Structures are given as C-alpha cells and as structure tokens.
Amino acid sequence: MMEMSLDKLFWDSLWKNNLTAWDLKKVSPPIKDYFDKIENKDIAILIPGCGNAYEAKYLLELGFTNVTIIDIAPTVVGTLLNELDAYIGKQLSVVCGDFFKHSGQYDLIVEQTFFCALDKQLRKMYVQKMKSLLKTDGQLVGLLFDIDFGKPHPPFGGNKEEYVALFNQEFAINYMETATNSVKPRLGNELWIELNPLK
Ligand SMILES: C[S@@+](CC[C@H](N)C(=O)[O-])C[C@H]1O[C@@H](n2cnc3c(N)ncnc32)[C@H](O)[C@@H]1O
C-alpha cells in the first residue's frame, strides 16, 4: 500500500471536501468542565490542530484573554479568521501553520484529537515539542483515545501503557484515566490527561 503523507495538502483536502467525521460540533464535555474550573482567565493557552476550534470559542465566551489556535489547513483557518474576526488581536491569535514549527510559551496546551491525527512516527517529536512550548509550570491537558482503531490512516489510537511510556520521558503524569463524561460515541474510549513538563 502507498504511504499516506499526512501533510498540509492531505488535511486541507479533507476540509475542502467536508470529510470531517471527527468534528463534534461543540466543545468536548471533559474539556469544557476543565475550562469551567480555571480561575485565571489571562493564562496563555494553545490549541494545536484546532479544526473548527469549538474549545477556543468556548474559552472566548468565558472571557479568556490569551488564546492561540493553530491548524495546518488553510481552508479551516480561513473560516476561523472570518468567524472569529472580532476577537483577533484582543483575546485570540489564529495561526495557519505546522505545530512542529510553532514557537511560543504557554501555561496550558489543550489536546483534542490532534495527537491521533499525526503519523505514529511523530509521537516522540510531539512530546518533545509540547514540552518546549510549555512554561516550566505549564500543563498539557486533554483527551487521548484509549482504543486501537487498527487502520492505516487517522485516527491512530493507543492505550495507557503506550502513552505512559511515551510521555514519562518528558512529563510528570499527574492524571491519565478514562474520562467519565466523554461524548457518547467516545465514552469509555478516551483518557483524560493532565501532564506537567519535567524540570
Ligand atoms: C482530527 S482533526 C481534529 C480537529 C479538532 N481538534 C477537533 O477535535 O475537531 C486534526 C486537525 O489537525 C490539523 N493538523 C494536522 N497536522 C497538523 C500539524 N502538523 N500542525 C497543525 N495542525 C495540524 C488538521 O488540519 C486537522 O484540522
């Protein structure tokens, strides 16, 4: 079988053709609950592979002032630039680009079906990049699939054992357990993670 290149062209063609089966059409409930408990609305937050950016839209609604979203696909980023124009430069930065080339320092990075979209060979680089983008007391939170999809294309799943072995090179694993409030089709198949970069 031909190797699939999960690059800008690949993702943009999915967006152009509305092949976005992953799209929940709303903020993922475990992430919503986490955001609801954050008191400091001025922390720097990054959402990579943001897609339609429901998580960011919810943060903006809550009044967060320093949100950055990045996606590699120009089509969805174009939509976001129009939709969220009123927030840009005030509460929000929108970046069209490759997460692995992004620079910045964040208090919080949010994982929502981005890790599973990447070629498995990039997982180690993902972990290192996440660490480099976080402040020393920052945190990576969000959801990872706890299921093997067994397909040669995204989403690529995994399990807790694999993720612990991968992340504990660079992060303290404060929490990694089955999310109890996932959307119905994903219930029981997602791990909620809270990871802190090792000093
Ligand atoms: C499975 S979708 C998830 C979108 C969104 N997080 C959601 O849950 O609806 C993965 C997203 O990551 C983007 N993406 C893939 N590789 C990327 C990269 N290297 N840098 C930034 N975005 C990327 C894709 O364009 C796509 O929008």
The ligand as an ORCA input file, in Angstrom:
! r2SCAN-3c Opt
* xyz 0 1
  C      -8.717     15.112     13.560
  S      -8.674     16.812     13.244
  C      -9.193     17.485     14.820
  C      -9.661     18.897     14.776
  C     -10.161     19.437     16.121
  N      -9.154     19.366     17.144
  C     -11.391     18.677     16.563
  O     -11.305     17.887     17.510
  O     -12.454     18.874     15.952
  C      -6.937     17.158     13.244
  C      -6.609     18.591     12.861
  O      -5.199     18.774     12.961
  C      -4.757     19.545     11.853
  N      -3.331     19.218     11.681
  C      -2.790     18.063     11.237
  N      -1.447     18.114     11.269
  C      -1.122     19.340     11.770
  C       0.110     19.977     12.062
  N       1.287     19.382     11.856
  N       0.069     21.235     12.575
  C      -1.123     21.859     12.803
  N      -2.314     21.297     12.533
  C      -2.325     20.049     12.034
  C      -5.669     19.138     10.723
  O      -5.745     20.080      9.690
  C      -6.996     18.953     11.433
  O      -7.751     20.136     11.437
*
